[in-house]
């Protein structure tokens, strides 16, 4: 099997696995306490749970995301990047500041501390997520 064919086969498997994982993650995520919004004064308020839904991205959108993340840092392609991207989309949808969204992207995409990312890479991750996942590329 040629290298290109092997890469295509791996991409196809990743896309199918990503779609299945996203379907399951949507159910899991709804139970997480990301419905809270911290105020500047330290208070918290609960966001409307109806505002926390986000459709699953299309397989082509996931493939685009994985390709874009691989250009930033090849390690970003692993560890369910599509699920992490959905979390970032929700931050964006909820109106979190660019700084907070980038900080969250750095936190969840850093491989559990196995590698570090720069703020510039965090901004590029957010751009890749916005372009591929948050723009209506859902299935």
C-alpha positions as a Markdown table, in Angstrom:
| # | Residue | x | y | z |
|---|---|---|---|---|
| 1 | Unk | 0.0 | 0.0 | 0.0 |
| 2 | Unk | 1.4 | 3.4 | -1.0 |
| 3 | Unk | 2.0 | 6.1 | 1.5 |
| 4 | Unk | -0.7 | 8.2 | 0.0 |
| 5 | Unk | -3.2 | 5.4 | 0.1 |
| 6 | Unk | -2.3 | 4.6 | 3.7 |
| 7 | Unk | -2.8 | 8.3 | 4.6 |
| 8 | Unk | -6.2 | 8.3 | 2.9 |
| 9 | Unk | -7.2 | 5.1 | 4.7 |
| 10 | Unk | -6.2 | 6.5 | 8.1 |
| 11 | Unk | -8.1 | 9.8 | 7.3 |
| 12 | Unk | -11.2 | 7.8 | 6.5 |
| 13 | Unk | -11.0 | 5.8 | 9.7 |
| 14 | Unk | -10.4 | 8.9 | 11.7 |
| 15 | Unk | -13.4 | 10.6 | 10.1 |
| 16 | Unk | -15.7 | 7.7 | 10.9 |
| 17 | Unk | -14.4 | 7.4 | 14.4 |
| 18 | Unk | -14.8 | 11.1 | 14.9 |
| 19 | Unk | -18.4 | 11.2 | 13.8 |
| 20 | Unk | -19.3 | 8.3 | 16.2 |
| 21 | Unk | -17.4 | 10.0 | 19.0 |
| 22 | Unk | -19.1 | 13.3 | 18.4 |
| 23 | Unk | -22.5 | 11.7 | 18.6 |
| 24 | Unk | -21.7 | 10.3 | 22.0 |
| 25 | Unk | -20.0 | 13.4 | 23.2 |
| 26 | Unk | -23.0 | 15.6 | 22.6 |
| 27 | Unk | -24.9 | 13.6 | 25.1 |
| 28 | Unk | -22.0 | 13.6 | 27.6 |
| 29 | Unk | -21.3 | 17.4 | 27.3 |
| 30 | Unk | -24.9 | 18.4 | 28.1 |
| 31 | Unk | -24.4 | 17.2 | 31.6 |
| 32 | Unk | -21.2 | 19.2 | 32.3 |
| 33 | Unk | -21.4 | 22.4 | 34.2 |
| 34 | Unk | -20.3 | 24.7 | 31.4 |
| 35 | Unk | -23.7 | 26.4 | 31.7 |
| 36 | Unk | -22.2 | 28.8 | 34.3 |
| 37 | Unk | -20.9 | 32.1 | 33.3 |
| 38 | Unk | -18.5 | 33.9 | 35.7 |
| 39 | Unk | -19.2 | 37.6 | 36.1 |
| 40 | Unk | -16.5 | 40.2 | 36.5 |
| 41 | Unk | -17.5 | 40.7 | 40.0 |
| 42 | Unk | -17.0 | 37.0 | 40.9 |
| 43 | Unk | -20.7 | 36.2 | 40.7 |
| 44 | Unk | -22.0 | 33.4 | 38.5 |
| 45 | Unk | -25.1 | 33.1 | 36.5 |
| 46 | Unk | -26.6 | 30.1 | 34.8 |
| 47 | Unk | -26.8 | 30.3 | 31.0 |
| 48 | Unk | -29.9 | 29.0 | 29.3 |
| 49 | Unk | -29.4 | 25.2 | 28.8 |
| 50 | Unk | -31.1 | 25.5 | 25.3 |
| 51 | Unk | -28.2 | 27.7 | 24.3 |
| 52 | Unk | -25.7 | 24.9 | 24.9 |
| 53 | Unk | -26.7 | 22.7 | 22.1 |
| 54 | Unk | -24.4 | 22.4 | 19.1 |
| 55 | Unk | -25.0 | 20.1 | 16.1 |
| 56 | Unk | -22.3 | 17.5 | 15.3 |
| 57 | Unk | -19.8 | 18.6 | 12.6 |
| 58 | Unk | -19.9 | 17.0 | 9.2 |
| 59 | Unk | -17.1 | 14.5 | 8.5 |
| 60 | Unk | -15.6 | 16.8 | 5.9 |
| 61 | Unk | -15.4 | 19.6 | 8.6 |
| 62 | Unk | -13.7 | 17.2 | 11.0 |
| 63 | Unk | -11.2 | 16.2 | 8.3 |
| 64 | Unk | -10.5 | 19.9 | 7.6 |
| 65 | Unk | -10.0 | 20.6 | 11.3 |
| 66 | Unk | -7.6 | 17.7 | 11.7 |
| 67 | Unk | -5.6 | 18.9 | 8.7 |
| 68 | Unk | -5.5 | 22.4 | 10.0 |
| 69 | Unk | -4.4 | 21.3 | 13.5 |
| 70 | Unk | -1.7 | 19.1 | 12.0 |
| 71 | Unk | -0.2 | 22.2 | 10.4 |
| 72 | Unk | -0.1 | 24.0 | 13.7 |
| 73 | Unk | 1.4 | 21.0 | 15.6 |
| 74 | Unk | 1.1 | 17.3 | 14.5 |
| 75 | Unk | 0.3 | 16.2 | 18.0 |
| 76 | Unk | -3.0 | 18.2 | 17.9 |
| 77 | Unk | -4.5 | 15.6 | 15.5 |
| 78 | Unk | -4.8 | 13.1 | 18.3 |
| 79 | Unk | -7.0 | 12.8 | 21.4 |
| 80 | Unk | -10.4 | 13.6 | 19.9 |
| 81 | Unk | -9.7 | 17.1 | 18.5 |
| 82 | Unk | -13.3 | 17.3 | 17.2 |
| 83 | Unk | -14.7 | 17.0 | 20.7 |
| 84 | Unk | -12.3 | 19.7 | 22.0 |
| 85 | Unk | -13.3 | 21.8 | 19.0 |
| 86 | Unk | -17.0 | 21.5 | 20.0 |
| 87 | Unk | -16.2 | 22.9 | 23.4 |
| 88 | Unk | -14.4 | 25.8 | 21.8 |
| 89 | Unk | -17.4 | 26.5 | 19.6 |
| 90 | Unk | -19.6 | 26.5 | 22.6 |
| 91 | Unk | -17.4 | 29.1 | 24.2 |
| 92 | Unk | -17.5 | 31.2 | 21.1 |
| 93 | Unk | -21.3 | 30.8 | 20.8 |
| 94 | Unk | -21.7 | 31.9 | 24.4 |
| 95 | Unk | -19.8 | 35.1 | 23.7 |
| 96 | Unk | -16.7 | 34.4 | 25.7 |
| 97 | Unk | -13.9 | 36.9 | 25.1 |
| 98 | Unk | -11.2 | 36.0 | 22.6 |
| 99 | Unk | -8.7 | 35.8 | 25.4 |
| 100 | Unk | -10.8 | 33.3 | 27.4 |
| 101 | Unk | -11.5 | 31.2 | 24.3 |
| 102 | Unk | -7.8 | 31.1 | 23.4 |
| 103 | Unk | -6.9 | 30.2 | 27.0 |
| 104 | Unk | -9.4 | 27.4 | 27.0 |
| 105 | Unk | -8.1 | 26.1 | 23.7 |
| 106 | Unk | -4.6 | 26.1 | 25.0 |
| 107 | Unk | -5.8 | 24.2 | 28.1 |
| 108 | Unk | -7.8 | 21.5 | 26.4 |
| 109 | Unk | -5.5 | 21.0 | 23.3 |
| 110 | Unk | -2.2 | 20.8 | 25.2 |
| 111 | Unk | -2.2 | 17.1 | 25.4 |
| 112 | Unk | -2.7 | 16.9 | 29.1 |
| 113 | Unk | 0.6 | 18.6 | 29.6 |
| 114 | Unk | 2.5 | 16.2 | 27.4 |
| 115 | Unk | 3.5 | 19.2 | 25.2 |
| 116 | Unk | 3.2 | 22.9 | 25.4 |
| 117 | Unk | 1.6 | 25.4 | 23.0 |
| 118 | Unk | 2.2 | 29.1 | 22.6 |
| 119 | Unk | -0.5 | 31.8 | 22.7 |
| 120 | Unk | 0.0 | 32.3 | 18.9 |
| 121 | Unk | -0.7 | 28.5 | 18.4 |
| 122 | Unk | -3.8 | 28.9 | 20.6 |
| 123 | Unk | -5.1 | 31.7 | 18.4 |
| 124 | Unk | -4.4 | 29.5 | 15.3 |
| 125 | Unk | -6.3 | 26.6 | 16.9 |
| 126 | Unk | -9.3 | 28.9 | 17.6 |
| 127 | Unk | -9.2 | 30.1 | 14.0 |
| 128 | Unk | -9.1 | 26.5 | 12.7 |
| 129 | Unk | -12.0 | 25.5 | 15.0 |
| 130 | Unk | -14.0 | 28.6 | 13.9 |
| 131 | Unk | -13.4 | 27.9 | 10.2 |
| 132 | Unk | -14.0 | 24.2 | 10.2 |
| 133 | Unk | -16.4 | 23.4 | 13.0 |
| 134 | Unk | -18.3 | 26.6 | 14.1 |
| 135 | Unk | -19.3 | 27.9 | 10.7 |
| 136 | Unk | -22.3 | 25.7 | 10.1 |
| 137 | Unk | -20.4 | 22.6 | 8.8 |
| 138 | Unk | -22.6 | 20.3 | 10.7 |
| 139 | Unk | -24.2 | 17.0 | 9.7 |
